[in-house]
Amino acid sequence: MKKTVLSVSALFLACTTVFAQQQDETEDLDEVVISDSRHALKRENSGKTVITISSKEIERNQGRTVAEVINTKSGIEILGSRSNAGQNLSYFVRGGNNRQVLIMIDGVQVNDPSSIANDFDLRLIALDQIESIEIIKGASSTLYGSGAATAVISITTKKSSKDTIALRVNSSVGTNQSQDDSDYNVTDFSNSARVDGTVDDLTYAVGFSHQSTDGLSAVIGDESDRFSRTNANVRVGYKFSDAFNVSIFGSQDKFKSDFDNSFPRADADFVGNSEQYRFGIAPKYTYKNGSVTMNAAYTTIDREFFSNFPSSFEGETVAVDIFNKYNFSNQFYTVVGLNYIDNQTTFIEEQSSSIVDPYINVVYVSDFGFNLNVGGRLNNHSEYGTNFTYNFNPSYRMALGEGYAKVFGSYSTSFIAPSLSQLFGNFGPNPNLEPEENTTIEGGVEVKLSEKLRVSGVYFNRKEENFIQYTVTDFVTFAGEYQNTDQEFTVNGFEFEVAASPIEKLTIDANYTFTEKKDVKVLRIPKHKANLNVGYAFSSKTNAGLSYQYTSDRLDTDFTTFQDVTLESFNLVGANLSHTFNKRFSGFLTVSNIFNEEYREITGFTTRGTNVRVGFSLNL
């Protein structure tokens, strides 16, 4: 089939002006964080440095992926976010991996029970579905359960408009090329449409999005590996009274990705498909000083791979979280909940596991500056029995000019339940596995002098115990078994963040992360990483931004020779420009890797060079 390819020059002739996005002219309010307590607390009263990715920031990043946006934050390295769109993603947060990161969508834990790491694939969800993201780092199993060892990424999807009916259309096109390609052909297309509104006590939203990319090979080679994704979602809510409301939702997310042979490394006509269906209900009853909420969802995930070794996987999850929030006063905030998760998949025969976890968390906010966040969870697993996790997170704040200064520390534990593949899978299953355990110690300072400057620094130390690894027992057939090891691993590091507005209309966000993993060889995790984002508002309608990212050298293994190699450090610079024509029409232009820096995320695999994207947003 002949491809339709436009040149960038033709695209620019068709676009007479650079488009962009309008900044909301709203009064600055005290930032509120939720993830570390489930209560809406002022940031100054939180014992963590919670990362908030607001709707404004998401709007400024139109055309990018969820992984790309999250990858600009401190303590986080998402491997694969700079490569071919179909590249598998690895979540290296504070030296951990995918199994130690819990992802939630609208309050529901999401995962893939058919995968070895039991993780959720961020490639499935589109950025234009999302209203905001909160990221809390460190051990958080007390509130969120299994997998919440290095981070919880809490995603909130877009809410319905207050108008009777509203239509929003987003569209963008761009290039998708490596450092060796300078043709600037348009091969990356992204479109979305959403209709939503409010009619009396009924809210509704229906959305659809599609992305298609071509032009870039997975491994370094000449063949193009295509990636396409579609997302469809619907949500209906009804407010029965001031005290009781219910929301019902459903979504279908799927992608198709071409990929290549990794051993031996070569171009190939391999294809992978992943499809997720999620249905859920979220009733909430509000009473004096408190509320009872249930977040429940049923999810199915099907994955299929067509290669020299074809395979298919199916997984089902039922996740229910019921919790009662109660404020005894303006000083005591409590959460008491029950979390139920049932995972199911099929190997030779159908296998499943379940947890039933009661938990409690209490926050004390004093009048004299002392705050305390404490809690515990009793994990009851159908296979390994009982496990207890807890958190202890004191902090102290004091007024400082127009802002505050706070010091905080925490001692928290978390657990990672063995996956169904490790317990019952086709390769080395061990039904006697115990959960992995992580213990994290943190200490830090955050200072906010005014709305123009906030600075924070955090030291963390994480210890891993009962690590589950595949142990080879037959080096001829590579047969083996998953086992809990006696060896302990330690990761420590430091995160530094600055948010500043030194002059009117100029904003600066910067962060630096140092990560050191002891006792074990570390692959693909940078010891040093820094991000800088600078924005300037030329007017209420026109905004510009400049981004910079530094990633230090990393150790990797070349699996064609089984020798360790060093991936060199790299620097990436990007820019964006946006403009709003009127209330209904705006647009943007972005350029990534402006200097076409050549670098590698994974040995032998392609990364993106200089690329350009142009798009618009229409609101009716």
C-alpha positions in Angstrom: 0.0 0.0 0.0 1.3 3.4 -0.9 1.8 5.7 2.1 0.6 9.3 2.1 3.4 11.5 3.3 3.4 15.3 3.6 6.6 17.4 3.8 7.1 19.8 6.6 7.5 22.7 4.2 4.0 21.9 2.7 2.6 21.7 6.2 4.0 25.1 7.1 2.6 26.7 4.0 -0.8 25.3 4.9 -0.4 26.8 8.4 -0.2 30.5 8.1 0.4 31.1 11.8 1.8 29.2 14.7 -0.9 28.0 17.0 -1.0 27.9 20.8 -2.8 27.6 23.9 -4.2 30.3 26.2 -3.3 30.4 29.8 -6.2 30.7 32.2 -6.3 34.1 33.9 -7.2 32.9 37.3 -6.1 33.9 40.8 -3.3 31.9 42.3 -4.5 29.6 45.1 -2.7 27.6 47.7 -1.7 24.3 46.1 -3.6 21.3 47.4 -2.3 17.7 47.4 -4.3 14.6 47.9 -2.2 11.4 47.2 -0.2 11.1 50.4 -3.3 11.2 52.7 -6.4 11.0 50.4 -7.5 14.3 52.0 -7.2 17.6 50.2 -4.5 19.2 52.3 -2.5 22.4 51.7 0.9 21.5 50.4 2.6 23.1 53.4 0.8 20.5 55.6 1.9 17.5 53.6 4.8 15.5 54.8 5.9 14.7 51.2 7.0 16.6 48.1 4.1 15.5 45.9 4.5 16.1 42.2 1.4 17.7 40.6 1.0 17.7 36.8 -1.8 20.2 36.4 -4.3 20.5 33.5 -2.4 23.6 32.4 0.8 21.7 32.1 -0.9 18.9 30.3 -2.4 21.4 27.8 1.1 22.8 27.2 2.3 19.3 26.3 -0.3 18.5 23.6 1.1 16.0 21.2 3.3 14.2 23.7 2.8 10.9 25.5 2.0 10.4 29.1 5.4 8.7 29.6 7.2 11.7 28.0 5.5 14.2 30.4 6.2 12.1 33.5 9.8 11.5 32.5 10.5 15.2 33.1 10.0 14.9 36.9 12.5 14.3 39.6 13.4 10.8 40.7 11.9 9.3 37.5 13.5 7.8 34.4 11.0 6.1 32.0 13.1 4.1 29.6 11.7 3.9 26.1 9.9 7.3 26.2 12.4 8.7 23.7 12.5 5.8 21.4 10.2 4.4 18.7 6.6 4.8 19.8 6.1 1.1 20.3 9.1 0.6 22.5 8.4 -1.2 25.8 8.5 1.2 28.8 10.5 0.6 31.9 9.7 2.7 35.0 12.9 3.4 36.8 11.7 5.4 39.9 14.3 5.8 42.6 16.3 2.9 41.2 13.3 0.6 41.1 11.5 -1.1 38.2 8.0 -1.6 36.9 6.8 -3.9 39.6 7.5 -1.3 42.2 5.4 1.4 40.6 1.6 1.4 41.1 -0.6 3.2 38.6 -4.1 4.3 39.4 -6.8 5.7 37.1 -9.6 7.6 38.8 -8.9 6.0 42.1 -8.7 2.4 40.8 -5.5 0.3 40.8 -4.7 -0.8 37.3 -2.4 -3.7 36.3 -1.9 -6.6 33.9 -2.1 -9.9 35.8 -0.8 -11.8 32.7 2.6 -10.0 32.8 5.6 -11.0 34.9 5.8 -7.7 36.6 2.0 -7.3 37.0 2.4 -3.7 35.7 0.2 -1.4 33.7 1.4 -0.2 30.3 1.2 3.6 30.0 1.3 3.2 26.2 -2.4 2.3 26.5 -3.6 5.7 27.7 -3.6 9.0 25.7 -2.6 12.3 27.3 -5.6 14.1 26.0 -7.9 11.9 28.2 -6.2 13.2 31.4 -7.2 16.1 33.6 -4.3 15.9 36.1 -1.6 13.6 37.5 -0.3 13.3 41.1 2.9 11.4 41.8 3.9 10.4 45.3 7.3 8.8 45.7 8.4 6.4 48.4 6.7 3.5 50.1 3.0 4.0 50.0 1.5 0.5 50.4 -0.4 1.6 53.6 -2.9 3.6 51.4 -2.5 1.9 48.1 -1.4 -1.7 48.5 0.9 -4.0 46.4 3.4 -2.4 44.1 3.4 1.0 45.8 7.1 0.7 46.7 8.9 3.5 44.8 5.9 5.6 43.4 2.2 5.9 43.0 1.1 7.6 39.8 -2.4 8.7 40.3 -4.2 9.7 37.0 -7.4 11.7 37.0 -9.3 11.7 33.7 -11.2 14.8 32.4 -14.4 15.8 34.0 -17.6 16.9 32.2 -18.2 20.5 31.2 -20.8 22.5 33.2 -22.4 23.5 29.9 -25.3 21.5 28.5 -23.1 20.4 25.7 -19.5 21.0 24.8 -17.3 19.8 22.0 -13.5 19.7 22.0 -11.4 18.6 19.1 -7.6 18.3 19.2 -5.5 17.5 16.1 -1.7 17.5 15.5 0.7 16.2 12.9 4.5 15.8 13.1 7.6 14.1 12.0 9.0 10.9 13.5 12.6 10.4 12.5 16.0 9.4 13.9 19.2 11.4 14.0 20.2 10.0 10.6 17.0 11.1 8.9 16.6 14.7 7.8 13.7 14.4 5.3 11.2 15.9 7.8 8.3 13.8 6.4 5.1 14.0 8.4 4.4 10.5 9.6 2.9 11.1 13.1 -0.8 11.9 13.3 -2.8 12.4 16.5 -6.5 13.3 16.7 -9.1 13.3 19.5 -12.7 14.4 20.0 -14.8 14.7 23.1 -18.4 15.6 23.8 -19.5 16.3 27.3 -21.8 18.3 29.5 -24.2 18.7 32.3 -28.0 18.4 32.1 -29.7 19.2 35.5 -28.2 16.5 37.8 -26.8 14.3 35.0 -23.2 14.6 33.7 -21.9 12.8 30.7 -18.7 12.5 28.6 -17.9 10.6 25.4 -14.4 10.7 24.0 -12.4 9.1 21.2 -8.7 9.5 20.2 -6.3 8.0 17.7 -2.6 8.1 17.1 -0.6 6.7 14.2 3.1 6.9 13.8 5.5 5.6 11.2 9.0 6.2 9.8 11.1 4.9 12.7 12.6 1.5 13.1 12.6 -0.2 16.5 16.2 -1.5 16.2 18.8 0.5 14.4 17.9 -0.3 10.8 16.1 0.8 7.6 12.7 -0.8 8.1 9.9 1.4 9.5 8.0 0.0 12.5 4.5 1.5 12.8 2.6 2.2 16.0 -1.1 3.0 16.2 -3.4 3.5 19.2 -7.1 4.1 19.7 -8.9 5.1 22.9 -12.7 5.3 23.5 -14.3 6.2 26.7 -17.7 7.0 28.2 -18.7 8.3 31.6 -22.2 9.0 33.1 -22.8 10.5 36.5 -25.9 11.3 38.4 -26.4 13.4 41.5 -29.3 11.9 43.4 -29.0 14.5 46.2 -26.5 16.8 47.8 -25.3 13.8 49.8 -25.2 11.0 47.2 -23.9 10.7 43.6 -22.8 7.9 41.3 -20.5 7.7 38.3 -20.4 4.8 35.8 -17.6 4.6 33.3 -16.3 2.3 30.5 -13.2 2.5 28.3 -11.5 0.6 25.5 -7.8 1.2 24.9 -5.7 -0.6 22.4 -2.6 -0.4 20.4 -0.8 -2.2 17.6 3.0 -2.0 17.4 5.5 -3.4 14.9 8.7 -4.6 16.5 12.0 -6.2 15.5 14.0 -9.2 16.5 16.2 -8.4 19.6 18.2 -11.6 19.6 19.8 -11.7 17.1 19.2 -8.0 16.7 17.7 -7.4 13.2 14.8 -5.8 11.3 11.8 -8.1 11.3 8.1 -8.1 10.5 6.9 -8.8 14.0 3.6 -7.4 15.4 2.3 -7.0 18.9 -1.3 -6.1 19.9 -2.6 -5.0 23.3 -6.2 -4.3 24.2 -7.8 -3.2 27.5 -11.5 -3.0 28.5 -12.3 -1.3 31.8 -15.8 -0.9 33.3 -16.4 0.6 36.7 -18.7 2.4 39.2 -17.9 5.0 41.8 -20.7 5.9 44.2 -20.0 8.5 47.0 -22.1 9.3 50.0 -21.3 12.5 51.9 -22.3 13.2 55.5 -21.4 15.7 58.1 -17.6 15.8 58.5 -17.1 12.8 56.2 -17.8 10.6 53.2 -17.9 7.0 52.1 -16.5 6.2 48.6 -16.3 3.1 46.6 -14.1 2.8 43.5 -14.7 -0.4 41.7 -13.7 -1.7 38.3 -13.5 -4.8 36.1 -10.6 -4.9 33.6 -9.6 -7.3 30.9 -6.3 -7.1 29.0 -5.5 -9.2 26.0 -2.0 -9.2 24.4 -0.8 -11.1 21.3 2.6 -11.3 19.7 3.3 -12.5 16.1 7.0 -13.4 15.9 9.3 -16.4 15.6 7.9 -17.4 18.9 4.2 -16.4 18.8 2.3 -16.0 22.1 -0.8 -14.7 23.6 -1.9 -13.6 27.1 -5.2 -12.8 28.8 -5.7 -11.2 32.1 -8.7 -10.1 34.2 -8.8 -8.0 37.3 -11.5 -7.0 39.8 -10.5 -4.1 42.0 -12.7 -2.7 44.7 -11.6 0.0 47.2 -14.2 1.2 49.8 -13.1 3.8 52.3 -14.5 6.2 54.8 -13.0 9.6 55.2 -13.8 11.5 58.4 -12.6 14.8 59.8 -12.9 14.9 63.6 -11.9 18.6 63.5 -9.7 20.8 61.4 -6.8 18.9 62.9 -7.6 15.2 62.6 -8.2 13.6 59.3 -8.9 9.8 59.1 -9.3 7.2 56.4 -10.5 3.7 57.1 -10.8 1.4 54.1 -11.0 -2.1 52.7 -9.2 -3.0 49.4 -10.1 -6.2 47.4 -8.3 -7.3 44.3 -8.7 -10.5 42.3 -6.3 -11.3 39.5 -6.9 -14.0 37.0 -5.0 -15.4 33.9 -4.6 -18.6 32.0 -1.4 -20.6 31.6 -1.9 -24.3 31.1 -5.0 -23.8 33.1 -6.8 -20.9 34.7 -5.0 -19.4 37.7 -5.9 -16.7 40.1 -4.9 -14.9 43.3 -6.7 -12.4 45.6 -6.1 -9.9 48.4 -8.4 -8.5 51.1 -6.7 -5.7 52.9 -8.2 -3.5 55.7 -6.2 -0.3 56.2 -6.3 2.9 58.3 -4.5 6.2 58.0 -4.6 9.3 60.3 -3.3 12.8 59.7 -2.8 15.3 62.5 -2.4 19.0 61.6 -1.5 21.1 64.6 -1.9 24.8 65.3 1.8 25.1 66.2 3.3 23.7 63.0 3.7 20.0 63.8 2.0 17.5 61.4 1.9 13.7 61.5 0.8 11.1 58.9 0.6 7.5 60.2 -1.1 4.4 59.1 -1.1 0.6 58.6 -2.4 -2.1 56.3 -3.0 -5.8 57.0 -2.4 -7.5 53.7 -4.2 -10.9 53.4 -3.1 -12.8 50.3 -4.7 -16.0 49.1 -1.4 -17.7 48.5 1.2 -16.5 51.0 -1.0 -15.4 53.9 -0.6 -12.2 55.9 1.7 -9.3 55.7 1.7 -6.0 57.5 2.9 -2.6 56.2 2.9 0.8 57.9 4.0 4.4 57.5 5.2 7.1 59.9 5.6 10.5 58.4 6.1 13.6 60.7 6.7 17.1 59.5 7.1 20.6 60.9 6.2 23.8 59.2 6.7 27.4 60.1 5.7 30.7 58.5 8.4 32.4 56.5 7.6 35.7 54.9 4.7 35.2 52.5 5.3 31.5 52.5 6.5 28.7 54.7 9.4 26.4 55.5 8.9 22.8 56.4 11.1 19.9 57.4 9.8 16.3 57.1 10.9 12.7 57.4 9.3 9.3 56.9 9.8 5.7 57.7 7.6 3.5 55.5 7.3 -0.1 54.4 5.7 -1.5 51.2 5.2 -4.9 49.6 5.1 -6.3 46.1 3.0 -9.5 45.8 4.4 -12.2 43.5 2.7 -12.1 40.1 0.6 -15.0 38.8 3.5 -15.7 36.3 5.9 -16.2 39.2 3.5 -18.3 41.2 1.9 -20.5 38.5 3.4 -19.6 35.1 4.9 -21.7 32.4 8.5 -21.0 33.3 9.8 -21.7 36.7 6.7 -21.1 38.8 7.0 -21.3 42.6 3.7 -21.2 44.6 5.6 -20.8 47.8 6.9 -17.3 47.1 6.7 -14.6 49.7 6.1 -10.9 48.9 9.1 -8.6 48.2 9.5 -6.0 50.9 10.8 -2.5 50.6 11.6 -0.1 53.5 12.1 3.6 52.7 13.6 6.3 54.9 13.2 9.9 53.7 14.2 13.3 55.0 13.9 16.6 53.4 13.2 20.4 53.5 10.8 22.5 51.4 10.9 26.3 51.5 8.3 28.5 49.8 9.3 32.2 50.1 6.4 33.5 48.0 4.4 32.6 44.9 7.6 33.4 43.0 9.9 30.8 44.6 9.7 27.2 46.0 12.7 25.0 46.7 12.9 21.5 48.0 15.5 18.8 48.7 14.9 15.2 49.7 17.2 12.4 50.7 15.9 8.8 50.4 17.2 5.4 51.3 15.4 2.3 50.2 16.1 -1.3 51.3 14.8 -4.3 49.2 14.3 -7.7 50.9 12.9 -11.0 49.7 13.7 -10.0 46.1 12.1 -12.4 43.7 14.4 -13.5 40.9 14.6 -16.3 38.3 17.3 -18.7 39.3 18.7 -20.9 36.5 19.2 -24.6 37.6 20.0 -26.1 34.1 22.4 -24.0 32.1 21.8 -26.1 29.0 18.0 -25.5 28.7 18.0 -22.4 31.0 15.3 -24.1 33.1 14.9 -22.7 36.6 12.6 -21.4 39.3 11.5 -18.1 40.8 12.9 -17.7 44.3 13.0 -15.2 47.1 16.7 -14.3 47.6 18.4 -13.8 50.9 20.5 -10.9 49.6 19.4 -7.3 50.5 19.7 -4.4 48.1 20.0 -0.7 49.0 19.2 2.3 46.9 19.9 5.9 48.1 19.7 9.2 46.4 18.8 12.8 46.5 16.2 14.9 44.7 16.3 18.7 44.3 13.4 20.8 42.8 13.0 24.5 42.1 9.8 26.3 41.0 10.4 30.0 40.4 9.0 33.1 38.7 11.8 35.7 39.1 10.0 38.2 36.9 6.5 38.7 35.7 5.5 36.3 32.9 8.6 34.1 33.3 8.4 30.7 35.0 11.2 28.2 35.7 10.9 24.6 36.8 14.0 22.6 37.4 15.0 19.4 39.1 18.0 17.2 39.7 18.2 13.6 40.8 21.1 11.5 42.1 20.4 7.7 42.3 22.9 5.1 43.5 22.0 1.4 43.8 24.4 -0.6 45.9 25.1 -4.3 46.2 24.1 -5.1 42.6 25.0 -4.2 39.0 22.7 -1.5 37.7 21.6 -1.5 34.1 20.2 1.6 32.2 19.5 3.7 35.3 21.3 7.1 35.2 23.2 8.1 38.4 22.6 11.8 37.5 19.6 13.3 35.8 18.4 16.9 35.4 15.5 18.7 33.8 14.9 22.4 33.2 11.7 23.9 31.8 11.4 27.7 31.2 8.2 29.4 30.1 7.5 33.0 29.0 4.1 34.6 28.4 4.6 37.3 25.7 0.9 38.1 26.2 -2.3 36.6 27.6 -2.5 34.8 24.2 1.1 33.9 23.2 3.4 31.7 25.3 6.8 30.1 24.6 8.8 27.4 26.4 12.3 25.9 26.4 13.1 22.5 27.8 16.4 20.8 28.6 17.2 17.3 29.9 20.5 15.8 30.9 21.0 12.1 31.4 24.3 10.7 32.6 26.0 7.7 31.3 24.6 4.3 32.1 25.7 0.7 32.1 23.9 -1.7 29.6 24.4 -5.2 28.3 24.8 -5.9 24.6 22.9 -9.2 24.3 24.5 -9.9 20.9 27.8 -10.4 22.7 26.6 -10.6 26.4 29.2 -8.0 27.2 28.6 -4.9 29.3 28.8 -1.5 27.5 28.5 2.1 28.6 25.8 4.2 27.1 27.1 7.8 26.9 25.5 10.7 28.6 23.3 13.0 26.5 21.6 16.4 26.5 18.2 17.1 24.8 16.9 20.6 24.1 13.3 21.3 23.0 11.1 24.3 22.4 7.4 25.1 22.1 5.3 28.1 21.0 1.6 28.6 21.5 -1.0 31.1 20.6 -4.8 31.6 21.2 -6.8 33.2 18.4 -10.1 33.4 20.3 -12.0 31.5 23.0 -12.6 28.6 20.6 -9.5 28.2 18.6 -5.8 27.8 19.7 -2.8 26.0 18.5 0.8 25.0 19.1 4.2 24.2 17.6 6.9 22.0 19.3 10.4 21.1 18.3 12.2 18.2 20.2 15.9 17.4 20.2 16.7 20.7 18.5 20.4 19.9 18.1 19.7 16.4 16.7 21.8 14.9 19.5 22.7 11.2 18.9 22.2 9.0 21.9 21.0 5.6 23.0 18.4 4.5 25.5 19.0 0.8 24.9 22.0 -0.8 23.1 21.2 -1.3 19.4 17.7 0.4 19.5 16.7 3.6 17.7 16.1 6.9 19.4 14.4 10.1 18.0 16.3 13.0 16.4 15.0 16.4 15.7 11.2 16.3 15.2 8.6 19.0 14.7 4.9 18.9 15.6 2.1 21.4 14.8 -1.5 21.2 16.1 -4.7 23.0 17.1 -7.5 22.8 19.6 -11.1 23.7 18.8 -13.7 24.3 21.5 -17.4 24.6 20.6 
